[in-house]
Amino acid sequence: MEGVMMRNADVYGLAVRRPDGSIVAIRRPWRTFFSHPFFKLPVIRGFPVLVDTLYNGVGALNKSAELAEADESQKVTNLQLVASMIIAVIMAVGLFVLAPHFLSLLMFFLHIGGNVEGFSFHIWDGFFKACIFFGYLWLISLMPDIRRVLCYHGAEHKTIHAFEQAQCISQTSTRRQSRFHPRCGTTFLLFVIALSILLHAVLVPPLLALIAPDGEIVKHSLGIAIKILLIVPISAFSYELIRYAAKLRNSAAKHVFQAPGLFLQRLTTKEPDESQIAVALVSLAVALDECDRKLVETEAYTLED
């Protein structure tokens, strides 16, 4: 809320613009639930990264609201943080698993689609999932408060571009950068949606045929359960695709991998103003080590404990 979070290895910086115009920032350790080397292995690491990012992201979001209000009574407890994560997960499952499934079931009742063990059911499921995903992003982008969040998202990308391309990062060098960045989490979400559509259509029908449950309610319940369980491998493979695309040199394959995510960022980012860029620069400076922090020109800000 009125801020930007930047991660740098095992720490992150969070900067927020308060209503009085001042900028306040914090530097915090990046918390992980998966410190064992096993969870760093290729393919395995994708889902742990998703969980850690969700936890730290929700925590930073709540902290930004607290900092913006400058009110200790708004301090977020660990219980509230966990509750926020649970609510976020429930909403995501409801929107992108349950809603498409029941809409596909409606197509079956209307005799324009098959049942859950059929391929056409999951084609409808994928269609509705994509419509909900793009429609959701479009609708929230129309909300004034969310548009400001999207402007800060654009400021974050511009700042990262400036950091990657220049030795001295200033308001001027940041302003002229693109608001689109190939390693944005938006691309990860798009890969998750695309892979879920493909894998649900390919895997759910044969798995249901193998289990051969009796009763329509049991059959659909198992279908939904399989889709939820598939979130783990889908997120893992999506993460590996993002890393693979980042390593590609300038080539047709690289553009193919990056183009959908960059296009989607037209919805998930907006052009920031000068004050929003200034907040992103503070966030970057706070996230960097002390020696690198000197490379970033920032507005005056307060660094809180």
C-alpha positions as CSV (number, residue, x, y, z in Angstrom):
1,M,0.0,0.0,0.0
2,E,1.7,3.2,-1.3
3,G,5.0,1.3,-1.3
4,V,7.4,-1.1,-2.9
5,M,9.2,-4.2,-1.7
6,M,12.5,-5.3,-3.2
7,R,14.2,-8.6,-2.4
8,N,17.9,-9.1,-2.3
9,A,19.0,-12.7,-1.5
10,D,18.1,-13.3,2.1
11,V,16.8,-9.8,2.9
12,Y,14.2,-7.4,1.6
13,G,13.6,-3.7,1.7
14,L,10.2,-2.1,2.0
15,A,9.6,1.6,1.4
16,V,6.3,3.4,1.9
17,R,5.1,6.9,1.2
18,R,3.1,8.3,4.2
19,P,0.2,10.7,3.8
20,D,2.4,13.7,4.9
21,G,4.7,13.0,1.9
22,S,7.6,11.5,3.9
23,I,9.1,8.1,3.0
24,V,9.7,5.5,5.7
25,A,11.6,2.2,5.1
26,I,12.5,-1.0,6.8
27,R,15.0,-3.8,6.1
28,R,14.0,-7.3,7.1
29,P,15.3,-10.9,6.7
30,W,13.5,-12.9,4.0
31,R,11.8,-15.7,5.9
32,T,11.8,-19.2,4.5
33,F,10.2,-22.4,5.6
34,F,12.4,-24.5,3.4
35,S,16.1,-23.9,4.3
36,H,17.2,-27.5,3.7
37,P,19.3,-28.0,0.6
38,F,16.8,-30.5,-0.7
39,F,14.4,-27.7,-1.3
40,K,16.9,-25.9,-3.5
41,L,17.1,-28.6,-6.1
42,P,15.7,-28.0,-9.6
43,V,12.0,-28.8,-10.0
44,I,11.7,-29.3,-6.2
45,R,12.4,-25.6,-5.5
46,G,9.4,-24.1,-7.4
47,F,6.7,-24.7,-4.8
48,P,8.8,-23.7,-1.8
49,V,9.6,-20.5,-3.6
50,L,5.9,-19.9,-4.1
51,V,5.1,-20.5,-0.4
52,D,7.9,-18.3,0.8
53,T,7.0,-15.5,-1.6
54,L,3.3,-15.6,-0.5
55,Y,4.3,-15.5,3.1
56,N,6.8,-12.6,2.8
57,G,4.6,-10.8,0.3
58,V,1.5,-10.8,2.5
59,G,3.6,-9.8,5.5
60,A,5.1,-6.9,3.5
61,L,1.7,-5.8,2.3
62,N,0.3,-5.7,5.9
63,K,3.5,-4.0,7.1
64,S,3.1,-1.3,4.4
65,A,-0.4,-0.6,5.6
66,E,0.9,-0.2,9.1
67,L,3.8,2.1,8.1
68,A,1.5,4.2,5.9
69,E,-0.7,4.9,8.8
70,A,2.2,5.4,11.3
71,D,-0.1,3.8,13.9
72,E,1.3,1.2,16.3
73,S,-2.3,0.1,17.0
74,Q,-2.4,-1.2,13.4
75,K,0.5,-3.6,14.0
76,V,0.0,-7.0,12.4
77,T,0.4,-10.1,14.5
78,N,1.7,-13.4,13.3
79,L,-1.7,-14.9,13.7
80,Q,-3.2,-12.2,11.5
81,L,-0.5,-12.8,8.9
82,V,-1.2,-16.5,8.8
83,A,-5.0,-15.8,8.6
84,S,-4.3,-13.4,5.7
85,M,-2.3,-16.2,3.9
86,I,-5.1,-18.7,4.4
87,I,-7.7,-16.3,3.1
88,A,-5.6,-15.6,0.1
89,V,-5.2,-19.3,-0.7
90,I,-8.9,-19.9,-0.2
91,M,-9.8,-17.1,-2.6
92,A,-7.3,-18.3,-5.2
93,V,-8.6,-21.9,-5.1
94,G,-12.2,-20.6,-5.2
95,L,-11.5,-18.3,-8.2
96,F,-9.2,-20.5,-10.3
97,V,-10.1,-24.1,-9.3
98,L,-13.7,-24.2,-8.0
99,A,-15.4,-21.6,-10.2
100,P,-14.1,-22.9,-13.5
101,H,-15.0,-26.5,-12.5
102,F,-18.6,-25.6,-11.7
103,L,-18.9,-23.5,-14.8
104,S,-17.7,-26.5,-16.8
105,L,-20.2,-28.6,-15.0
106,L,-22.9,-26.2,-16.1
107,M,-21.8,-26.7,-19.7
108,F,-22.3,-30.5,-19.2
109,F,-25.8,-29.9,-17.9
110,L,-26.4,-27.7,-21.0
111,H,-25.3,-30.6,-23.2
112,I,-22.4,-28.6,-24.8
113,G,-19.6,-30.3,-22.9
114,G,-18.7,-33.7,-21.4
115,N,-18.5,-34.8,-17.8
116,V,-15.5,-34.5,-15.6
117,E,-13.9,-37.7,-16.9
118,G,-14.0,-36.4,-20.5
119,F,-11.5,-34.2,-22.3
120,S,-14.1,-31.5,-23.3
121,F,-14.9,-30.8,-19.7
122,H,-11.4,-29.7,-19.1
123,I,-11.2,-27.7,-22.3
124,W,-14.2,-25.7,-20.9
125,D,-12.5,-25.6,-17.5
126,G,-9.3,-24.1,-19.1
127,F,-11.4,-21.6,-21.1
128,F,-13.2,-20.3,-18.0
129,K,-10.0,-20.3,-16.0
130,A,-8.3,-18.0,-18.6
131,C,-11.4,-15.8,-18.7
132,I,-11.5,-15.4,-14.9
133,F,-7.8,-14.7,-14.8
134,F,-7.7,-12.0,-17.4
135,G,-11.1,-10.6,-16.4
136,Y,-10.0,-10.4,-12.8
137,L,-6.8,-8.5,-13.7
138,W,-8.7,-6.1,-16.0
139,L,-11.5,-5.4,-13.5
140,I,-9.1,-4.7,-10.5
141,S,-7.0,-2.5,-12.8
142,L,-10.0,-0.1,-13.0
143,M,-10.1,0.5,-9.3
144,P,-8.3,3.8,-8.3
145,D,-6.5,2.3,-5.3
146,I,-5.3,-0.7,-7.3
147,R,-4.2,1.5,-10.2
148,R,-1.8,3.2,-7.7
149,V,-0.5,-0.2,-6.7
150,L,0.1,-1.0,-10.4
151,C,1.9,2.3,-10.8
152,Y,4.2,1.3,-8.0
153,H,4.7,-2.1,-9.8
154,G,5.8,-0.1,-12.8
155,A,8.1,1.9,-10.7
156,E,9.6,-1.3,-9.3
157,H,10.4,-2.6,-12.8
158,K,11.9,0.7,-13.9
159,T,14.2,0.7,-10.9
160,I,15.3,-2.8,-11.5
161,H,16.1,-2.0,-15.1
162,A,18.1,1.1,-14.0
163,F,20.0,-1.0,-11.5
164,E,20.9,-3.7,-14.1
165,Q,22.0,-1.2,-16.7
166,A,23.8,1.6,-14.8
167,Q,26.4,2.1,-12.2
168,C,24.6,5.1,-10.7
169,I,20.8,4.8,-10.2
170,S,19.0,8.1,-10.1
171,Q,15.5,9.5,-10.7
172,T,16.5,10.5,-14.2
173,S,18.1,7.2,-15.2
174,T,15.1,5.3,-13.7
175,R,12.4,7.4,-15.3
176,R,13.4,6.6,-18.9
177,Q,13.4,2.8,-18.3
178,S,10.6,0.5,-19.4
179,R,7.9,-0.5,-17.0
180,F,7.9,-4.0,-18.4
181,H,10.4,-6.6,-17.1
182,P,10.9,-10.2,-18.3
183,R,11.4,-11.7,-14.9
184,C,8.2,-10.3,-13.3
185,G,6.0,-12.6,-11.2
186,T,3.2,-11.9,-13.7
187,T,5.0,-14.2,-16.2
188,F,5.1,-16.9,-13.5
189,L,1.3,-16.6,-12.9
190,L,0.7,-16.8,-16.7
191,F,2.8,-20.0,-16.9
192,V,0.9,-21.4,-13.9
193,I,-2.4,-20.8,-15.7
194,A,-1.2,-22.1,-19.0
195,L,0.3,-25.3,-17.5
196,S,-2.7,-25.9,-15.3
197,I,-5.0,-25.8,-18.4
198,L,-2.7,-28.3,-20.2
199,L,-2.1,-30.7,-17.3
200,H,-5.7,-30.8,-16.1
201,A,-6.9,-31.7,-19.5
202,V,-4.2,-34.4,-20.0
203,L,-4.0,-35.9,-16.4
204,V,-7.3,-35.6,-14.7
205,P,-9.4,-37.8,-17.1
206,P,-7.0,-40.8,-17.0
207,L,-6.5,-40.5,-13.2
208,L,-10.3,-40.5,-12.7
209,A,-10.5,-43.5,-15.0
210,L,-7.8,-45.3,-13.0
211,I,-9.5,-44.6,-9.7
212,A,-12.9,-45.2,-11.1
213,P,-15.0,-43.6,-8.3
214,D,-18.7,-44.3,-7.9
215,G,-21.1,-41.5,-7.8
216,E,-21.0,-38.1,-9.4
217,I,-20.4,-36.1,-6.2
218,V,-17.4,-38.3,-5.4
219,K,-16.1,-38.1,-8.9
220,H,-16.2,-34.3,-9.0
221,S,-14.8,-34.0,-5.6
222,L,-11.8,-36.2,-6.6
223,G,-11.4,-34.1,-9.8
224,I,-11.2,-31.0,-7.7
225,A,-8.8,-32.6,-5.2
226,I,-6.5,-33.7,-8.1
227,K,-6.4,-30.2,-9.5
228,I,-5.5,-28.7,-6.1
229,L,-2.7,-31.3,-5.6
230,L,-1.4,-30.5,-9.1
231,I,-0.7,-26.9,-7.9
232,V,2.6,-28.3,-6.5
233,P,4.1,-29.7,-9.7
234,I,2.6,-26.9,-11.8
235,S,4.2,-24.2,-9.8
236,A,7.5,-26.1,-9.8
237,F,7.6,-26.5,-13.6
238,S,6.5,-22.9,-14.1
239,Y,9.4,-21.7,-11.9
240,E,11.8,-23.7,-13.9
241,L,10.5,-22.3,-17.2
242,I,11.0,-18.8,-15.9
243,R,14.6,-19.5,-14.9
244,Y,15.2,-21.2,-18.3
245,A,13.8,-18.2,-20.2
246,A,15.9,-15.8,-18.2
247,K,19.1,-17.7,-19.2
248,L,18.3,-17.7,-22.9
249,R,20.4,-15.3,-25.0
250,N,18.7,-13.0,-27.5
251,S,16.9,-15.5,-29.7
252,A,13.5,-16.3,-31.1
253,A,12.9,-18.8,-28.3
254,K,13.6,-16.1,-25.6
255,H,11.1,-13.8,-27.2
256,V,8.5,-16.6,-27.4
257,F,8.8,-17.3,-23.7
258,Q,8.8,-13.6,-22.7
259,A,6.2,-12.1,-25.0
260,P,3.1,-13.4,-23.2
261,G,4.3,-12.2,-19.8
262,L,5.4,-8.8,-21.2
263,F,2.0,-8.4,-22.9
264,L,0.2,-9.2,-19.6
265,Q,2.1,-6.5,-17.8
266,R,0.1,-4.0,-19.8
267,L,-2.6,-4.9,-17.3
268,T,-0.5,-5.4,-14.2
269,T,1.7,-2.3,-14.4
270,K,1.0,1.4,-15.1
271,E,3.4,4.3,-15.7
272,P,4.5,5.7,-12.3
273,D,4.9,9.4,-11.4
274,E,8.0,10.9,-9.9
275,S,7.0,10.4,-6.3
276,Q,6.3,6.6,-6.9
277,I,9.7,6.2,-8.6
278,A,11.3,7.9,-5.5
279,V,9.7,5.3,-3.2
280,A,11.0,2.4,-5.4
281,L,14.5,3.8,-5.3
282,V,14.4,3.9,-1.5
283,S,13.2,0.3,-1.5
284,L,16.1,-0.7,-3.7
285,A,18.7,1.2,-1.6
286,V,17.4,-0.4,1.6
287,A,17.5,-3.9,0.1
288,L,21.1,-3.5,-1.1
289,D,24.3,-4.0,0.9
290,E,25.8,-0.8,2.4
291,C,28.5,-0.5,-0.3
292,D,26.0,-0.8,-3.2
293,R,23.5,1.4,-1.4
294,K,25.7,4.4,-2.2
295,L,25.1,3.9,-6.0
296,V,21.4,4.8,-5.5
297,E,20.3,8.5,-5.3
298,T,17.2,8.7,-3.2
299,E,15.0,11.2,-1.5
300,A,15.5,11.7,2.3
301,Y,13.8,8.8,4.2
302,T,13.6,7.3,7.6
303,L,14.9,3.8,8.2
304,E,13.0,2.2,11.0
305,D,14.1,-0.8,13.1
